[in-house]
Amino acid sequence: MNPPALPASLFFYIKQTLHQAWPVLISAWASIAFGVIDTAMAGHASAADLQAMSLSVSIYITVFVGLMGVVHALIPIIGQHFGAQRHAEVGHAWGQGVWMALGLSVVGIAAMLVPDVWLSLSSGIEPQVHYGITWYLRALAFALPAALVFRTIYALGTAVSRPKMVMGINLVSIAFKALFNWIFIFGKLGAPALGAIGAGLSTAIVSWMTLAAGLWMLKHDTFYAGFNLKLYRPRWAAQKELLRLGLPMGGSYLVEVCAFSFMALLVAREGMFVTGGHQIMSNLVALCYMMPMAVGIAAASLTAQAIGANDVHRAQKTAQAGLIVVFVGAIATIVLLIVGKPMILAVYTNDLKVAAIAAALMQVIPYFHLCDAMQCINSYLLRAYKVAVVPMLLQIVALTGIGLIGGWWLGFGPAAGSLEPIIERVMPGAPIGAASLWLMSLIGLAISATLLYGWYRHILNQYRRSLG
């Protein structure tokens, strides 16, 4: 008789998390590379193009990330089905997710075709910039259905521990994105020089190419044959399950991204140079966020599989491994940001005024990233348990109430300038309005991370008791 197997060590779960997280991370970096490429190329075109691109991306990201969060409800749902060996349900859930993505696209397109509603928060937008924003958003509206449906493929691959397919597609798409940007932004190979609008056009083309590649690979990869993936008729019961989890998940995503999107719209009041510096800071924060997000997605999918298999020990240890990996990764990222600061600024812009403002704002990024990383991993761990409403409420209070509204109040509102003594100590040389927003967002993230971790511990204890 064989002795019972010993529980796996924490190192095993760290290794397992890293094995699944690195393709998700590279895939995420590949996706965010679109924004990096757009920012860098538009920054070398003109300050007006950089501002148009900055504000357009802020609006698009607000819409896309909120809707993407709803689609990502597929990850814990499919993960739990896969962990319980319910393979037919995996295929059904994916098909329903595609229908939901298409429905959400209609909502998103409608939101992006009314740029004036968004720009009402800004003032002094020059006609040239306004024109660029309008047409950039029209191009991205065309890209949205492809981008959201591709997210269902991403969710499926992640939930069943097969993230490398999406990674490969996203890596290849970077080359096409850079090529089309070069053609349409600067007017190469006979194309007109469209500036920021060209960046939106290239994103639309690459988004549809990416979706076609993803569908082709699903059809030809024998691993997915057992799930019987088909576009079944929409079922209201399945749509309700997706929306019950997806809407608060999307709300959480939206709360996170809205803070940055509305920050950009408010900062536009301080002029195009401050907007450009703020955009570089925002882009760096988003790029850094990909690490905790990737580990969070990997840890959440593995935890969901453990929950589906009713394995309490594996669910707890996988989550613990995710927390450790994110903390260590955040420290490593901070070191790279500090050491590589001059090189980073040179890549983003050759405008000395924009670079100086970005450098001043970047002084707060080490603290910001650490808090951002820890609130991210805790929110993903809660989603593995299909818990999304309370995290959304906690994030609304911390990120919107304290971060965005508090930042506006102290940076542009009735108490504008109140943080100036602190800013002079923490971020000397930074514009007061933008710096106030970043400082209050940092405080909001710190509170969010603390509250989310406390709620995760509460849910974990509930889950243990439910299984005896």
VEXPAZA-642311 format. One record per residue (C-alpha): residue in one letter; x, y, z. Coordinates in steps of 0.5 Angstrom, whole numbers, plus 500, padded with zeros to 3 digits. Each point is the difference from the previous one (the first is absolute). Last residue first. Layout:
VEXPAZA-642311
+------+-----+-----+-----+
! code !  px !  py !  pz !
+------+-----+-----+-----+
!    A !   X !   Y !   Z !
...
+------+-----+-----+-----+
END
This chain:
VEXPAZA-642311
+------+-----+-----+-----+
! code !  px !  py !  pz !
+------+-----+-----+-----+
!    G ! 468 ! 543 ! 514 !
!    L ! 499 ! 502 ! 493 !
!    S ! 496 ! 506 ! 502 !
!    R ! 505 ! 502 ! 505 !
!    R ! 506 ! 500 ! 496 !
!    Y ! 496 ! 505 ! 495 !
!    Q ! 498 ! 504 ! 505 !
!    N ! 507 ! 501 ! 503 !
!    L ! 503 ! 501 ! 492 !
!    I ! 494 ! 506 ! 500 !
!    H ! 502 ! 503 ! 506 !
!    R ! 508 ! 500 ! 498 !
!    Y ! 498 ! 503 ! 493 !
!    W ! 496 ! 506 ! 504 !
!    G ! 506 ! 502 ! 504 !
!    Y ! 504 ! 500 ! 493 !
!    L ! 495 ! 504 ! 497 !
!    L ! 500 ! 505 ! 505 !
!    T ! 508 ! 501 ! 501 !
!    A ! 501 ! 500 ! 492 !
!    S ! 494 ! 505 ! 500 !
!    I ! 503 ! 505 ! 505 !
!    A ! 507 ! 500 ! 497 !
!    L ! 497 ! 501 ! 493 !
!    G ! 496 ! 506 ! 503 !
!    I ! 506 ! 503 ! 503 !
!    L ! 504 ! 500 ! 493 !
!    S ! 494 ! 503 ! 496 !
!    M ! 500 ! 505 ! 505 !
!    L ! 507 ! 501 ! 498 !
!    W ! 499 ! 500 ! 493 !
!    L ! 495 ! 505 ! 500 !
!    S ! 503 ! 505 ! 504 !
!    A ! 506 ! 499 ! 495 !
!    A ! 496 ! 502 ! 494 !
!    G ! 497 ! 506 ! 503 !
!    I ! 507 ! 502 ! 503 !
!    P ! 504 ! 500 ! 494 !
!    A ! 506 ! 496 ! 503 !
!    G ! 507 ! 503 ! 501 !
!    P ! 501 ! 497 ! 507 !
!    M ! 496 ! 493 ! 501 !
!    V ! 500 ! 498 ! 507 !
!    R ! 503 ! 506 ! 503 !
!    E ! 497 ! 506 ! 496 !
!    I ! 494 ! 495 ! 499 !
!    I ! 498 ! 500 ! 508 !
!    P ! 501 ! 508 ! 500 !
!    E ! 495 ! 500 ! 494 !
!    L ! 495 ! 496 ! 502 !
!    S ! 495 ! 505 ! 502 !
!    G ! 501 ! 503 ! 493 !
!    A ! 493 ! 499 ! 498 !
!    A ! 495 ! 500 ! 506 !
!    P ! 494 ! 502 ! 496 !
!    G ! 501 ! 496 ! 494 !
!    F ! 506 ! 499 ! 495 !
!    G ! 505 ! 496 ! 504 !
!    L ! 498 ! 499 ! 507 !
!    W ! 492 ! 499 ! 498 !
!    W ! 502 ! 496 ! 494 !
!    G ! 505 ! 495 ! 503 !
!    G ! 495 ! 499 ! 506 !
!    I ! 495 ! 498 ! 494 !
!    L ! 505 ! 496 ! 496 !
!    G ! 503 ! 496 ! 506 !
!    I ! 496 ! 501 ! 506 !
!    G ! 493 ! 499 ! 497 !
!    T ! 502 ! 496 ! 494 !
!    L ! 506 ! 496 ! 502 !
!    A ! 498 ! 498 ! 507 !
!    V ! 492 ! 501 ! 500 !
!    I ! 499 ! 497 ! 493 !
!    Q ! 506 ! 494 ! 502 !
!    L ! 496 ! 498 ! 506 !
!    L ! 494 ! 500 ! 496 !
!    M ! 503 ! 496 ! 495 !
!    P ! 503 ! 495 ! 505 !
!    V ! 493 ! 499 ! 503 !
!    V ! 497 ! 498 ! 493 !
!    A ! 505 ! 495 ! 497 !
!    V ! 500 ! 494 ! 504 !
!    K ! 500 ! 494 ! 495 !
!    Y ! 506 ! 496 ! 504 !
!    A ! 505 ! 502 ! 495 !
!    R ! 497 ! 507 ! 500 !
!    L ! 503 ! 501 ! 507 !
!    L ! 507 ! 498 ! 498 !
!    Y ! 500 ! 505 ! 494 !
!    S ! 498 ! 505 ! 505 !
!    N ! 506 ! 498 ! 505 !
!    I ! 505 ! 500 ! 494 !
!    C ! 498 ! 507 ! 498 !
!    Q ! 500 ! 504 ! 506 !
!    M ! 507 ! 497 ! 502 !
!    A ! 503 ! 503 ! 493 !
!    D ! 496 ! 507 ! 500 !
!    C ! 503 ! 501 ! 507 !
!    L ! 507 ! 498 ! 498 !
!    H ! 500 ! 504 ! 493 !
!    F ! 498 ! 506 ! 504 !
!    Y ! 505 ! 500 ! 505 !
!    P ! 505 ! 499 ! 494 !
!    I ! 497 ! 505 ! 496 !
!    V ! 500 ! 506 ! 504 !
!    Q ! 506 ! 503 ! 497 !
!    M ! 498 ! 499 ! 493 !
!    L ! 496 ! 506 ! 500 !
!    A ! 506 ! 505 ! 500 !
!    A ! 503 ! 495 ! 494 !
!    A ! 493 ! 501 ! 496 !
!    I ! 500 ! 508 ! 501 !
!    A ! 508 ! 500 ! 498 !
!    A ! 499 ! 495 ! 494 !
!    V ! 494 ! 504 ! 498 !
!    K ! 504 ! 507 ! 500 !
!    L ! 506 ! 497 ! 497 !
!    D ! 496 ! 497 ! 494 !
!    N ! 504 ! 494 ! 497 !
!    T ! 495 ! 495 ! 503 !
!    Y ! 498 ! 493 ! 502 !
!    V ! 507 ! 496 ! 499 !
!    A ! 504 ! 506 ! 503 !
!    L ! 495 ! 500 ! 506 !
!    I ! 502 ! 492 ! 501 !
!    M ! 507 ! 501 ! 499 !
!    P ! 501 ! 505 ! 506 !
!    K ! 495 ! 496 ! 504 !
!    G ! 504 ! 494 ! 500 !
!    V ! 503 ! 499 ! 507 !
!    I ! 493 ! 502 ! 503 !
!    L ! 495 ! 497 ! 496 !
!    L ! 504 ! 493 ! 500 !
!    V ! 501 ! 500 ! 508 !
!    I ! 492 ! 501 ! 500 !
!    T ! 499 ! 494 ! 496 !
!    A ! 504 ! 496 ! 504 !
!    I ! 496 ! 502 ! 506 !
!    A ! 494 ! 499 ! 496 !
!    G ! 502 ! 493 ! 498 !
!    V ! 502 ! 498 ! 507 !
!    F ! 493 ! 502 ! 503 !
!    V ! 496 ! 497 ! 494 !
!    V ! 504 ! 493 ! 501 !
!    I ! 498 ! 500 ! 507 !
!    L ! 493 ! 502 ! 499 !
!    G ! 499 ! 494 ! 494 !
!    A ! 503 ! 495 ! 505 !
!    Q ! 495 ! 501 ! 505 !
!    A ! 494 ! 500 ! 495 !
!    T ! 503 ! 493 ! 498 !
!    K ! 501 ! 498 ! 507 !
!    Q ! 493 ! 501 ! 502 !
!    A ! 497 ! 497 ! 494 !
!    R ! 504 ! 494 ! 500 !
!    H ! 498 ! 499 ! 508 !
!    V ! 493 ! 501 ! 498 !
!    D ! 499 ! 495 ! 495 !
!    N ! 493 ! 499 ! 498 !
!    A ! 502 ! 499 ! 492 !
!    G ! 496 ! 506 ! 498 !
!    I ! 504 ! 504 ! 506 !
!    A ! 506 ! 497 ! 497 !
!    Q ! 499 ! 502 ! 493 !
!    A ! 498 ! 507 ! 503 !
!    T ! 506 ! 501 ! 503 !
!    L ! 504 ! 498 ! 494 !
!    S ! 496 ! 506 ! 496 !
!    A ! 501 ! 505 ! 506 !
!    A ! 507 ! 499 ! 500 !
!    A ! 502 ! 500 ! 493 !
!    I ! 495 ! 507 ! 499 !
!    G ! 503 ! 503 ! 506 !
!    V ! 507 ! 498 ! 498 !
!    A ! 499 ! 503 ! 493 !
!    M ! 496 ! 506 ! 504 !
!    P ! 506 ! 501 ! 505 !
!    M ! 505 ! 501 ! 494 !
!    M ! 496 ! 504 ! 495 !
!    Y ! 499 ! 505 ! 505 !
!    C ! 507 ! 502 ! 498 !
!    L ! 498 ! 502 ! 493 !
!    A ! 494 ! 504 ! 503 !
!    V ! 504 ! 504 ! 504 !
!    L ! 505 ! 501 ! 495 !
!    N ! 494 ! 503 ! 495 !
!    S ! 497 ! 504 ! 506 !
!    M ! 507 ! 503 ! 501 !
!    I ! 501 ! 502 ! 492 !
!    Q ! 493 ! 502 ! 500 !
!    H ! 501 ! 505 ! 506 !
!    G ! 506 ! 503 ! 496 !
!    G ! 496 ! 501 ! 494 !
!    T ! 494 ! 503 ! 503 !
!    V ! 505 ! 505 ! 504 !
!    F ! 503 ! 502 ! 493 !
!    M ! 493 ! 500 ! 497 !
!    G ! 497 ! 505 ! 505 !
!    E ! 498 ! 500 ! 508 !
!    R ! 493 ! 499 ! 498 !
!    A ! 502 ! 494 ! 497 !
!    V ! 501 ! 497 ! 507 !
!    L ! 493 ! 499 ! 501 !
!    L ! 499 ! 496 ! 494 !
!    A ! 506 ! 496 ! 501 !
!    M ! 498 ! 499 ! 508 !
!    F ! 493 ! 498 ! 497 !
!    S ! 503 ! 494 ! 496 !
!    F ! 505 ! 498 ! 506 !
!    A ! 494 ! 500 ! 505 !
!    C ! 496 ! 497 ! 495 !
!    V ! 504 ! 494 ! 499 !
!    E ! 500 ! 497 ! 507 !
!    V ! 492 ! 501 ! 501 !
!    L ! 499 ! 497 ! 493 !
!    Y ! 504 ! 494 ! 502 !
!    S ! 496 ! 499 ! 506 !
!    G ! 493 ! 502 ! 497 !
!    G ! 502 ! 495 ! 494 !
!    M ! 501 ! 495 ! 506 !
!    P ! 493 ! 502 ! 503 !
!    L ! 497 ! 499 ! 493 !
!    G ! 504 ! 493 ! 499 !
!    L ! 497 ! 496 ! 506 !
!    R ! 493 ! 501 ! 499 !
!    L ! 501 ! 502 ! 492 !
!    L ! 503 ! 493 ! 499 !
!    E ! 495 ! 496 ! 504 !
!    K ! 494 ! 504 ! 497 !
!    Q ! 503 ! 499 ! 493 !
!    A ! 500 ! 492 ! 501 !
!    A ! 493 ! 501 ! 503 !
!    W ! 498 ! 504 ! 494 !
!    R ! 502 ! 495 ! 495 !
!    P ! 503 ! 503 ! 493 !
!    R ! 500 ! 494 ! 495 !
!    Y ! 507 ! 496 ! 500 !
!    L ! 506 ! 503 ! 496 !
!    K ! 504 ! 494 ! 501 !
!    L ! 506 ! 497 ! 504 !
!    N ! 499 ! 493 ! 500 !
!    F ! 505 ! 500 ! 507 !
!    G ! 503 ! 493 ! 498 !
!    A ! 503 ! 504 ! 493 !
!    Y ! 504 ! 505 ! 504 !
!    F ! 506 ! 496 ! 501 !
!    T ! 500 ! 498 ! 493 !
!    D ! 502 ! 507 ! 498 !
!    H ! 497 ! 502 ! 493 !
!    K ! 494 ! 503 ! 501 !
!    L ! 502 ! 504 ! 506 !
!    M ! 506 ! 502 ! 496 !
!    W ! 496 ! 503 ! 494 !
!    L ! 495 ! 504 ! 505 !
!    G ! 507 ! 503 ! 503 !
!    A ! 503 ! 502 ! 494 !
!    A ! 493 ! 503 ! 497 !
!    L ! 500 ! 504 ! 507 !
!    T ! 507 ! 502 ! 499 !
!    M ! 499 ! 503 ! 493 !
!    W ! 493 ! 503 ! 502 !
!    S ! 504 ! 504 ! 506 !
!    V ! 506 ! 502 ! 495 !
!    I ! 496 ! 504 ! 495 !
!    A ! 496 ! 503 ! 506 !
!    T ! 507 ! 502 ! 503 !
!    S ! 503 ! 503 ! 494 !
!    L ! 494 ! 504 ! 499 !
!    G ! 501 ! 503 ! 507 !
!    A ! 507 ! 501 ! 499 !
!    G ! 499 ! 504 ! 493 !
!    I ! 495 ! 505 ! 504 !
!    A ! 506 ! 502 ! 504 !
!    G ! 504 ! 502 ! 494 !
!    L ! 496 ! 499 ! 494 !
!    A ! 506 ! 501 ! 495 !
!    P ! 497 ! 497 ! 493 !
!    A ! 502 ! 494 ! 498 !
!    G ! 505 ! 499 ! 494 !
!    L ! 504 ! 495 ! 503 !
!    K ! 501 ! 505 ! 506 !
!    G ! 495 ! 505 ! 503 !
!    F ! 503 ! 501 ! 507 !
!    I ! 494 ! 498 ! 504 !
!    F ! 498 ! 495 ! 495 !
!    I ! 506 ! 496 ! 498 !
!    W ! 504 ! 500 ! 506 !
!    N ! 494 ! 498 ! 504 !
!    F ! 498 ! 494 ! 495 !
!    L ! 507 ! 498 ! 501 !
!    A ! 500 ! 500 ! 508 !
!    K ! 493 ! 497 ! 500 !
!    F ! 502 ! 494 ! 496 !
!    A ! 507 ! 499 ! 504 !
!    I ! 495 ! 500 ! 506 !
!    S ! 495 ! 495 ! 497 !
!    V ! 505 ! 495 ! 500 !
!    L ! 501 ! 500 ! 508 !
!    N ! 493 ! 500 ! 501 !
!    I ! 499 ! 494 ! 496 !
!    G ! 505 ! 496 ! 503 !
!    M ! 498 ! 502 ! 507 !
!    V ! 493 ! 498 ! 498 !
!    M ! 502 ! 493 ! 499 !
!    K ! 505 ! 500 ! 506 !
!    P ! 494 ! 501 ! 505 !
!    R ! 498 ! 493 ! 501 !
!    S ! 498 ! 499 ! 507 !
!    V ! 493 ! 498 ! 499 !
!    A ! 497 ! 507 ! 502 !
!    T ! 506 ! 504 ! 497 !
!    G ! 498 ! 497 ! 493 !
!    L ! 493 ! 501 ! 501 !
!    A ! 501 ! 507 ! 502 !
!    Y ! 504 ! 502 ! 495 !
!    I ! 495 ! 497 ! 495 !
!    T ! 495 ! 504 ! 503 !
!    R ! 504 ! 506 ! 499 !
!    F ! 501 ! 499 ! 493 !
!    V ! 492 ! 502 ! 500 !
!    L ! 502 ! 506 ! 503 !
!    A ! 505 ! 503 ! 496 !
!    A ! 496 ! 498 ! 493 !
!    P ! 494 ! 503 ! 503 !
!    L ! 504 ! 507 ! 502 !
!    A ! 504 ! 501 ! 493 !
!    F ! 495 ! 504 ! 497 !
!    A ! 499 ! 504 ! 506 !
!    L ! 508 ! 501 ! 500 !
!    A ! 500 ! 503 ! 493 !
!    R ! 494 ! 505 ! 502 !
!    L ! 504 ! 502 ! 506 !
!    Y ! 506 ! 502 ! 496 !
!    W ! 495 ! 504 ! 496 !
!    T ! 497 ! 504 ! 506 !
!    I ! 507 ! 501 ! 504 !
!    G ! 504 ! 502 ! 493 !
!    Y ! 494 ! 506 ! 499 !
!    H ! 500 ! 502 ! 507 !
!    V ! 508 ! 501 ! 500 !
!    Q ! 500 ! 504 ! 494 !
!    P ! 494 ! 504 ! 503 !
!    E ! 504 ! 502 ! 506 !
!    I ! 497 ! 497 ! 507 !
!    G ! 500 ! 506 ! 505 !
!    S ! 495 ! 496 ! 505 !
!    S ! 500 ! 493 ! 502 !
!    L ! 494 ! 497 ! 504 !
!    S ! 496 ! 501 ! 494 !
!    L ! 504 ! 496 ! 496 !
!    W ! 497 ! 493 ! 502 !
!    V ! 493 ! 503 ! 497 !
!    D ! 503 ! 503 ! 494 !
!    P ! 503 ! 493 ! 498 !
!    V ! 493 ! 497 ! 498 !
!    L ! 502 ! 494 ! 496 !
!    M ! 504 ! 497 ! 505 !
!    A ! 494 ! 498 ! 505 !
!    A ! 496 ! 497 ! 494 !
!    I ! 505 ! 496 ! 498 !
!    G ! 501 ! 497 ! 507 !
!    V ! 493 ! 498 ! 501 !
!    V ! 500 ! 497 ! 493 !
!    S ! 506 ! 496 ! 502 !
!    L ! 497 ! 498 ! 506 !
!    G ! 495 ! 496 ! 496 !
!    L ! 505 ! 497 ! 496 !
!    A ! 504 ! 498 ! 506 !
!    M ! 494 ! 497 ! 503 !
!    W ! 499 ! 495 ! 494 !
!    V ! 507 ! 498 ! 501 !
!    G ! 500 ! 498 ! 507 !
!    Q ! 494 ! 496 ! 499 !
!    G ! 504 ! 496 ! 495 !
!    W ! 506 ! 500 ! 505 !
!    A ! 495 ! 497 ! 506 !
!    H ! 497 ! 495 ! 495 !
!    G ! 507 ! 497 ! 499 !
!    V ! 502 ! 500 ! 507 !
!    E ! 493 ! 497 ! 502 !
!    A ! 502 ! 494 ! 495 !
!    H ! 507 ! 499 ! 504 !
!    R ! 497 ! 499 ! 507 !
!    Q ! 506 ! 497 ! 503 !
!    A ! 499 ! 504 ! 506 !
!    G ! 507 ! 504 ! 500 !
!    F ! 497 ! 502 ! 492 !
!    H ! 493 ! 502 ! 503 !
!    Q ! 504 ! 504 ! 505 !
!    G ! 504 ! 503 ! 495 !
!    I ! 495 ! 502 ! 495 !
!    I ! 496 ! 504 ! 505 !
!    P ! 506 ! 503 ! 504 !
!    I ! 503 ! 502 ! 493 !
!    L ! 493 ! 502 ! 496 !
!    A ! 499 ! 506 ! 505 !
!    H ! 505 ! 503 ! 496 !
!    V ! 495 ! 502 ! 495 !
!    V ! 497 ! 505 ! 505 !
!    G ! 507 ! 502 ! 501 !
!    M ! 501 ! 501 ! 493 !
!    L ! 494 ! 505 ! 500 !
!    G ! 503 ! 505 ! 505 !
!    V ! 507 ! 499 ! 497 !
!    F ! 498 ! 502 ! 493 !
!    V ! 495 ! 506 ! 502 !
!    T ! 506 ! 503 ! 504 !
!    I ! 505 ! 498 ! 496 !
!    Y ! 497 ! 504 ! 494 !
!    I ! 499 ! 506 ! 504 !
!    S ! 507 ! 500 ! 502 !
!    V ! 503 ! 498 ! 494 !
!    S ! 496 ! 506 ! 496 !
!    L ! 503 ! 505 ! 506 !
!    S ! 507 ! 498 ! 499 !
!    M ! 500 ! 499 ! 492 !
!    A ! 497 ! 507 ! 499 !
!    Q ! 505 ! 503 ! 505 !
!    L ! 506 ! 496 ! 497 !
!    D ! 498 ! 502 ! 493 !
!    A ! 500 ! 508 ! 503 !
!    A ! 507 ! 499 ! 503 !
!    S ! 502 ! 497 ! 493 !
!    A ! 502 ! 494 ! 496 !
!    H ! 506 ! 498 ! 505 !
!    G ! 495 ! 499 ! 505 !
!    A ! 495 ! 497 ! 496 !
!    M ! 505 ! 494 ! 498 !
!    A ! 502 ! 499 ! 508 !
!    T ! 492 ! 501 ! 502 !
!    D ! 498 ! 495 ! 495 !
!    I ! 505 ! 495 ! 501 !
!    V ! 499 ! 500 ! 507 !
!    G ! 493 ! 499 ! 499 !
!    F ! 500 ! 494 ! 495 !
!    A ! 506 ! 498 ! 505 !
!    I ! 494 ! 499 ! 505 !
!    S ! 498 ! 494 ! 496 !
!    A ! 507 ! 497 ! 500 !
!    W ! 501 ! 501 ! 507 !
!    A ! 494 ! 496 ! 502 !
!    S ! 502 ! 494 ! 495 !
!    I ! 507 ! 500 ! 503 !
!    L ! 496 ! 500 ! 507 !
!    V ! 495 ! 495 ! 498 !
!    P ! 506 ! 496 ! 498 !
!    W ! 504 ! 501 ! 506 !
!    A ! 494 ! 499 ! 505 !
!    Q ! 499 ! 492 ! 499 !
!    H ! 507 ! 498 ! 501 !
!    L ! 500 ! 505 ! 506 !
!    T ! 494 ! 498 ! 503 !
!    Q ! 503 ! 492 ! 500 !
!    K ! 506 ! 502 ! 502 !
!    I ! 497 ! 504 ! 506 !
!    Y ! 496 ! 494 ! 501 !
!    F ! 506 ! 495 ! 501 !
!    F ! 503 ! 505 ! 504 !
!    L ! 494 ! 500 ! 505 !
!    S ! 502 ! 493 ! 501 !
!    A ! 495 ! 494 ! 497 !
!    P ! 496 ! 497 ! 505 !
!    L ! 503 ! 493 ! 501 !
!    A ! 497 ! 494 ! 496 !
!    P ! 497 ! 494 ! 505 !
!    P ! 504 ! 494 ! 500 !
!    N ! 500 ! 495 ! 495 !
!    M ! 497 ! 493 ! 502 !
+------+-----+-----+-----+
END
